[in-house]
């Protein structure tokens, strides 16, 4: 990743006007633009001055974790990790006294602020229905209880605090970020993770809050490193994010119900080993795919998966075997390697070509090496493009902030996200 271009601005006062100038100097994690004299943004608000934020992403088994520091009123800063999830909106972290088998904390659990934050009930009203928000206006306290599709459950109290990158000294802080402090977390969660940072399109997500409160435009990108990489990828939010020409439009609520809160694209076809003559045609079936970094697997529904696995078996020349409930379609390594590429074609003829790491996971079984498909059949009608399929792609979301009527887009560009060669 290229380092962020950063600059200071200085205030020059005169009797009747306020103007701004910039200096060619670099700051870690943030870029600063001049603020017009007629802007409603305060130059003394970190969120309004800093228009780009950058966080490290670490691979952890089947998850991708953000490295972040969190400060709540009256308590010291806590450095921690949390799952990166474009499939949900709510930000939550395990709190002190949390109960359940997933109440992991790194150096310390998050503590609630000394005083209950104002406007908690106003924010509570914006939480998704799945979070079952309940607010006591007399006490100004908002509680939530959220269950994910894998039945992981968390509940707690809404509060607010400051978020900043852990890896950068004197990094800018995203102030007044609303998030949940969970007192119950149970289910399957990586032991290094203390919660989830939602990056969906709904109001509670981190990018939505930054965009609403400051001059940070609703644009972000991430680059997920190889699962076995010792290097970090990057999450970048703000002005420096660019949408490349290899983009496909994001659908809206007007296109498909629910796509105002999720990143939905229209799938045109799937083809294997570059053979476009044997496409799985999805366009006439009006197939929608959700881009979900919180899901490890790419999930195809019962309409698409049977045709997909049939074509895989035609290429490998053998049927698959089931190693366990997670990996149900596995091939001996020399057989699986016959499948070299899986391509997803989206609307506007945007194509992403997946390599072995994107669609196979290596497993050892009875002293033999197997390649197990990371593309699986789902029980629900939704199709998901999971995190493994996005490894070593720079995935960028957003639209032109200077034109509020411009279409929402997502672009995919191949990139060595961990800056490592030949990672197995």
C-alpha positions as CSV (number, residue, x, y, z in Angstrom):
1,X,0.0,0.0,0.0
2,X,1.2,3.5,-0.7
3,X,1.7,5.7,2.4
4,X,-1.0,8.3,2.9
5,X,-0.2,11.8,1.7
6,X,-0.7,14.1,4.6
7,X,-0.5,17.7,5.3
8,X,-1.1,20.3,8.1
9,X,-3.3,23.3,7.6
10,X,-2.8,26.6,9.5
11,X,-5.3,29.2,10.2
12,X,-4.6,32.8,9.0
13,X,-7.0,35.3,10.6
14,X,-7.9,38.8,9.3
15,X,-10.5,41.2,10.5
16,X,-13.2,40.1,8.1
17,X,-12.2,36.7,6.6
18,X,-10.9,33.3,7.6
19,X,-8.6,31.5,5.1
20,X,-6.5,28.4,5.1
21,X,-3.1,27.3,3.8
22,X,-1.4,24.0,3.7
23,X,2.1,22.9,4.4
24,X,3.9,20.0,2.7
25,X,4.3,17.8,5.7
26,X,3.3,14.1,6.4
27,X,1.2,12.8,9.3
28,X,0.5,9.1,9.9
29,X,-2.9,7.8,9.2
30,X,-4.6,11.0,8.1
31,X,-4.8,13.5,5.3
32,X,-6.0,17.1,5.8
33,X,-7.8,19.3,3.4
34,X,-8.4,23.1,3.7
35,X,-11.8,23.9,5.1
36,X,-13.7,26.7,3.3
37,X,-14.6,29.7,5.4
38,X,-18.3,29.1,4.9
39,X,-18.1,25.4,6.0
40,X,-20.2,24.2,9.0
41,X,-17.3,21.9,9.9
42,X,-15.2,23.0,12.9
43,X,-11.4,23.0,12.3
44,X,-11.0,21.9,15.9
45,X,-13.0,18.7,15.4
46,X,-10.6,15.8,14.6
47,X,-13.3,14.1,12.5
48,X,-13.8,17.2,10.3
49,X,-10.1,17.9,9.8
50,X,-9.0,14.3,9.1
51,X,-10.5,13.0,5.9
52,X,-8.7,9.7,5.7
53,X,-8.3,6.9,8.3
54,X,-6.1,3.8,7.8
55,X,-6.2,0.6,9.9
56,X,-4.2,-2.6,9.8
57,X,-5.9,-5.9,8.9
58,X,-4.6,-9.2,10.3
59,X,-5.4,-12.7,9.1
60,X,-6.5,-14.9,11.9
61,X,-7.6,-18.5,10.9
62,X,-10.9,-17.9,9.1
63,X,-11.3,-14.3,10.1
64,X,-9.9,-10.9,9.3
65,X,-9.3,-8.6,12.2
66,X,-8.9,-4.8,12.5
67,X,-6.2,-3.5,14.8
68,X,-7.7,-0.5,16.7
69,X,-7.4,1.5,19.9
70,X,-10.5,2.5,21.8
71,X,-11.0,5.1,24.4
72,X,-14.1,5.7,26.5
73,X,-14.6,8.6,28.9
74,X,-12.8,8.3,32.2
75,X,-10.8,5.2,31.2
76,X,-7.4,4.5,29.6
77,X,-7.1,3.6,25.9
78,X,-7.4,-0.1,25.1
79,X,-5.7,-1.7,22.1
80,X,-7.6,-4.6,20.6
81,X,-8.7,-6.5,17.6
82,X,-12.2,-6.9,16.1
83,X,-13.7,-8.7,13.0
84,X,-14.0,-6.6,9.8
85,X,-17.6,-7.1,8.6
86,X,-19.2,-5.5,5.6
87,X,-22.2,-7.7,6.1
88,X,-23.4,-5.9,9.2
89,X,-23.7,-2.4,10.7
90,X,-23.3,-2.5,14.4
91,X,-20.0,-2.0,16.1
92,X,-19.6,-3.9,19.3
93,X,-16.8,-4.9,21.6
94,X,-16.7,-7.2,24.7
95,X,-17.0,-5.2,27.9
96,X,-15.7,-5.7,31.4
97,X,-17.8,-8.4,33.2
98,X,-18.9,-10.0,29.9
99,X,-20.4,-13.5,30.2
100,X,-20.4,-16.3,27.6
101,X,-17.8,-18.5,25.8
102,X,-16.8,-15.7,23.4
103,X,-16.0,-12.9,25.9
104,X,-12.4,-12.6,24.8
105,X,-10.4,-9.5,25.6
106,X,-6.9,-8.7,24.5
107,X,-4.9,-6.5,26.9
108,X,-8.1,-5.4,28.7
109,X,-11.9,-5.4,28.2
110,X,-13.7,-2.2,27.2
111,X,-15.1,-0.2,30.2
112,X,-18.3,1.9,30.0
113,X,-17.8,5.6,30.2
114,X,-18.1,7.3,33.6
115,X,-21.3,9.0,32.5
116,X,-24.0,7.8,30.2
117,X,-23.7,9.6,26.8
118,X,-26.4,12.0,25.7
119,X,-28.7,11.2,22.7
120,X,-28.4,7.4,23.3
121,X,-32.1,6.9,22.5
122,X,-31.9,8.9,19.3
123,X,-29.1,6.6,18.1
124,X,-30.9,3.6,19.4
125,X,-33.8,4.3,17.0
126,X,-31.4,4.0,14.1
127,X,-30.2,0.5,15.0
128,X,-31.3,-2.3,12.7
129,X,-34.4,-4.3,13.7
130,X,-32.2,-7.4,14.1
131,X,-30.4,-5.8,17.0
132,X,-33.7,-5.5,18.9
133,X,-32.9,-2.1,20.3
134,X,-34.7,-1.0,23.5
135,X,-34.1,2.4,25.0
136,X,-35.1,3.9,28.4
137,X,-35.5,7.6,27.8
138,X,-35.7,8.3,31.6
139,X,-32.3,6.7,32.1
140,X,-31.0,7.5,28.6
141,X,-29.7,3.9,28.1
142,X,-29.9,1.8,24.9
143,X,-29.7,-2.0,25.0
144,X,-29.3,-4.3,22.0
145,X,-29.4,-8.0,21.4
146,X,-28.1,-9.2,18.0
147,X,-28.0,-12.7,16.6
148,X,-26.0,-13.4,13.4
149,X,-26.8,-16.0,10.7
150,X,-24.4,-18.5,12.3
151,X,-26.4,-18.0,15.6
152,X,-23.6,-16.1,17.3
153,X,-25.3,-13.9,19.9
154,X,-24.2,-10.7,21.6
155,X,-26.0,-8.2,23.8
156,X,-25.1,-5.1,25.7
157,X,-25.3,-1.3,26.1
158,X,-24.7,1.4,23.5
159,X,-22.1,4.0,24.3
160,X,-19.6,6.2,22.5
161,X,-15.9,6.6,22.4
162,X,-12.8,7.4,20.3
163,X,-11.4,5.0,17.7
164,X,-7.9,5.2,16.2
165,X,-5.3,2.9,14.5
166,X,-3.2,1.0,16.9
167,X,-0.1,0.7,14.7
168,X,0.5,4.4,14.2
169,X,1.9,6.8,16.8
170,X,-0.1,10.0,17.3
171,X,-2.7,8.7,14.9
172,X,-5.9,10.8,14.5
173,X,-8.9,9.8,16.5
174,X,-12.4,9.2,15.2
175,X,-14.3,10.9,17.9
176,X,-17.9,10.3,19.2
177,X,-18.3,6.9,17.6
178,X,-21.3,5.0,18.9
179,X,-20.7,1.3,19.6
180,X,-21.9,-1.5,21.8
181,X,-20.2,-2.7,25.0
182,X,-21.3,-6.3,25.2
183,X,-22.0,-8.0,28.5
184,X,-22.9,-11.3,26.7
185,X,-21.1,-13.0,23.8
186,X,-21.6,-16.6,22.9
187,X,-20.8,-18.6,19.8
188,X,-17.9,-19.1,17.5
189,X,-15.5,-16.2,17.6
190,X,-11.7,-16.1,17.0
191,X,-9.9,-15.9,20.4
192,X,-7.9,-12.9,19.2
193,X,-11.1,-10.9,18.4
194,X,-13.0,-8.9,21.0
195,X,-16.0,-8.0,18.8
196,X,-17.1,-6.8,15.4
197,X,-16.6,-3.5,13.4
198,X,-19.6,-3.2,11.1
199,X,-18.9,-1.5,7.8
200,X,-22.3,-2.0,6.2
201,X,-24.4,0.8,4.6
202,X,-26.6,1.3,7.6
203,X,-26.4,4.2,10.1
204,X,-24.5,2.5,12.9
205,X,-21.6,1.3,10.8
206,X,-18.2,3.0,11.2
207,X,-18.0,4.4,7.7
208,X,-21.6,5.7,8.0
209,X,-20.9,7.5,11.3
210,X,-17.7,9.0,9.9
211,X,-19.5,10.2,6.8
212,X,-22.4,11.7,8.7
213,X,-20.3,13.5,11.4
214,X,-17.4,14.9,9.3
215,X,-16.0,15.6,5.9
216,X,-15.0,12.0,5.5
217,X,-16.8,10.9,2.3
218,X,-18.5,7.5,2.2
219,X,-15.7,5.7,0.5
220,X,-13.5,2.9,1.8
221,X,-11.3,0.1,0.6
222,X,-9.6,-2.9,2.0
223,X,-7.0,-5.4,1.0
224,X,-7.2,-8.8,2.7
225,X,-3.8,-10.7,2.9
226,X,-3.3,-14.4,2.3
227,X,-4.7,-16.4,5.3
228,X,-1.2,-17.6,6.2
229,X,0.5,-14.2,5.7
230,X,2.5,-12.7,8.5
231,X,2.0,-9.2,7.0
232,X,-0.9,-7.0,7.4
233,X,-3.5,-5.7,4.9
234,X,-5.1,-2.2,5.1
235,X,-8.5,-0.7,5.6
236,X,-8.6,2.9,4.2
237,X,-11.6,5.2,4.7
238,X,-12.0,8.7,3.2
239,X,-10.8,11.0,0.4
240,X,-7.9,8.9,-0.7
241,X,-10.0,5.9,-1.7
242,X,-10.5,5.6,-5.5
243,X,-12.9,3.4,-7.3
244,X,-11.2,1.9,-10.3
245,X,-12.6,1.3,-13.8
246,X,-13.1,-2.4,-13.0
247,X,-16.3,-1.6,-11.1
248,X,-19.8,-2.9,-11.0
249,X,-22.8,-0.8,-9.7
250,X,-24.1,-1.4,-6.2
251,X,-27.8,-2.1,-6.1
252,X,-30.1,0.1,-4.0
253,X,-33.4,-0.4,-2.2
254,X,-35.1,0.6,-5.5
255,X,-33.5,-2.4,-7.2
256,X,-33.8,-5.0,-4.5
257,X,-35.3,-4.8,-1.0
258,X,-32.6,-4.7,1.7
259,X,-29.8,-3.5,-0.6
260,X,-29.9,0.0,1.0
261,X,-28.2,-1.6,4.0
262,X,-26.0,-4.1,2.2
263,X,-23.5,-4.2,-0.6
264,X,-25.4,-6.0,-3.3
265,X,-24.3,-6.6,-6.9
266,X,-26.0,-8.4,-9.8
267,X,-24.2,-11.6,-10.8
268,X,-24.2,-12.3,-14.6
269,X,-22.3,-15.5,-14.8
270,X,-19.7,-17.9,-13.3
271,X,-17.2,-19.8,-15.5
272,X,-14.3,-22.1,-14.7
273,X,-10.7,-22.3,-16.0
274,X,-11.4,-19.3,-18.3
275,X,-13.8,-21.3,-20.4
276,X,-16.5,-18.7,-21.2
277,X,-18.3,-21.2,-23.5
278,X,-19.4,-23.1,-20.5
279,X,-20.8,-20.3,-18.4
280,X,-23.2,-20.8,-15.6
281,X,-25.6,-18.1,-16.7
282,X,-27.1,-16.2,-13.8
283,X,-28.2,-13.0,-15.5
284,X,-31.6,-14.2,-16.7
285,X,-32.2,-15.6,-13.2
286,X,-31.8,-12.2,-11.6
287,X,-29.2,-13.5,-9.1
288,X,-28.1,-11.0,-6.4
289,X,-24.8,-11.4,-4.5
290,X,-23.9,-9.8,-1.2
291,X,-20.3,-8.7,-0.6
292,X,-19.6,-9.9,2.9
293,X,-16.1,-9.8,4.5
294,X,-17.6,-11.3,7.7
295,X,-18.3,-14.6,6.0
296,X,-15.3,-16.8,5.3
297,X,-17.0,-18.9,2.6
298,X,-18.5,-17.9,-0.7
299,X,-22.1,-19.1,-0.6
300,X,-24.2,-20.0,-3.6
301,X,-27.8,-20.8,-3.2
302,X,-29.7,-23.9,-4.3
303,X,-30.3,-22.4,-7.7
304,X,-26.6,-21.9,-8.5
305,X,-24.6,-24.4,-6.5
306,X,-25.7,-27.7,-8.1
307,X,-24.7,-26.5,-11.5
308,X,-21.4,-25.1,-10.1
309,X,-20.3,-28.3,-8.4
310,X,-21.3,-30.4,-11.4
311,X,-18.9,-28.3,-13.6
312,X,-16.2,-28.6,-11.0
313,X,-16.5,-32.4,-11.0
314,X,-16.4,-32.4,-14.9
315,X,-13.1,-30.6,-14.7
316,X,-11.5,-32.7,-11.9
317,X,-12.9,-36.0,-13.4
318,X,-13.7,-37.3,-10.0
319,X,-16.4,-36.8,-7.4
320,X,-15.7,-34.9,-4.1
321,X,-15.5,-36.4,-0.6
322,X,-16.8,-34.9,2.6
323,X,-14.1,-34.5,5.4
324,X,-16.4,-33.0,8.0
325,X,-19.5,-30.8,8.3
326,X,-17.5,-27.7,7.3
327,X,-15.7,-29.1,4.3
328,X,-18.1,-31.2,2.3
329,X,-16.5,-31.0,-1.2
330,X,-12.8,-32.0,-1.0
331,X,-10.5,-33.4,-3.7
332,X,-7.1,-35.1,-3.5
333,X,-4.6,-32.4,-4.1
334,X,-3.4,-33.6,-7.6
335,X,-7.1,-33.9,-8.7
336,X,-8.2,-30.5,-7.2
337,X,-5.4,-28.7,-9.0
338,X,-7.1,-29.3,-12.3
339,X,-9.4,-26.5,-11.2
340,X,-7.1,-23.5,-11.8
341,X,-9.5,-20.5,-11.9
342,X,-13.0,-19.6,-10.9
343,X,-14.4,-16.4,-12.5
344,X,-17.4,-14.3,-11.3
345,X,-18.8,-11.9,-13.9
346,X,-20.9,-9.1,-12.6
347,X,-23.2,-6.6,-14.3
348,X,-21.3,-4.2,-16.6
349,X,-19.0,-7.1,-17.6
350,X,-16.8,-6.7,-14.6
351,X,-15.0,-9.9,-13.9
352,X,-12.9,-11.1,-10.9
353,X,-10.7,-14.1,-11.5
354,X,-10.2,-16.2,-8.4
355,X,-7.0,-18.1,-7.8
356,X,-6.5,-21.3,-5.8
357,X,-6.2,-19.5,-2.5
358,X,-9.6,-17.9,-3.1
359,X,-11.6,-21.1,-3.6
360,X,-9.6,-23.9,-2.1
361,X,-8.5,-24.6,1.5
362,X,-5.7,-27.2,2.1
363,X,-6.5,-30.0,4.6
364,X,-4.7,-33.1,5.6
365,X,-6.8,-36.2,6.0
366,X,-5.4,-39.8,6.6
367,X,-1.9,-38.6,5.7
368,X,-3.0,-37.2,2.3
369,X,-3.3,-33.6,1.2
370,X,-6.7,-32.5,0.1
371,X,-8.1,-29.3,-1.4
372,X,-11.5,-28.4,0.0
373,X,-13.8,-25.9,-1.8
374,X,-14.4,-22.6,-0.1
375,X,-17.5,-22.2,-2.3
376,X,-20.4,-23.9,-0.5
377,X,-24.2,-24.4,-0.8
378,X,-26.3,-22.2,1.4
379,X,-29.7,-23.0,2.9
380,X,-31.0,-19.4,2.4
381,X,-31.7,-17.7,-1.0
382,X,-28.9,-15.2,-0.5
383,X,-25.5,-15.5,-2.3
384,X,-22.4,-14.2,-0.5
385,X,-19.0,-13.3,-1.8
386,X,-17.0,-14.2,1.3
387,X,-13.6,-13.0,2.6
388,X,-11.6,-15.9,1.2
389,X,-12.7,-15.0,-2.4
390,X,-11.5,-11.4,-1.8
391,X,-8.0,-12.3,-0.7
392,X,-5.4,-10.3,-2.7
393,X,-7.9,-8.0,-4.2
394,X,-8.2,-4.3,-3.4
395,X,-12.0,-3.9,-2.9
396,X,-13.2,-0.3,-2.9
397,X,-16.8,0.9,-2.2
398,X,-18.3,4.3,-2.6
399,X,-19.4,7.0,-5.0
400,X,-18.3,10.5,-6.1
401,X,-18.8,12.7,-3.0
402,X,-18.9,15.8,-5.2
403,X,-22.0,14.4,-6.9
404,X,-24.6,13.1,-4.4
405,X,-26.7,11.7,-7.3
406,X,-23.9,9.6,-8.7
407,X,-24.3,5.8,-8.6
408,X,-22.8,3.6,-5.9
409,X,-20.0,1.4,-7.1
410,X,-17.6,-1.4,-5.9
411,X,-14.4,-2.1,-7.8
412,X,-12.0,-5.1,-7.6
413,X,-8.3,-4.9,-8.5
414,X,-5.7,-7.7,-8.0
415,X,-3.0,-6.7,-5.5
416,X,-0.5,-8.5,-3.3
417,X,-2.1,-7.4,-0.1
418,X,0.5,-8.9,2.3
419,X,3.5,-7.9,0.1
420,X,4.7,-11.5,0.4
421,X,5.7,-14.0,-2.3
422,X,4.7,-17.7,-2.5
423,X,2.7,-17.9,0.7
424,X,1.3,-21.3,1.2
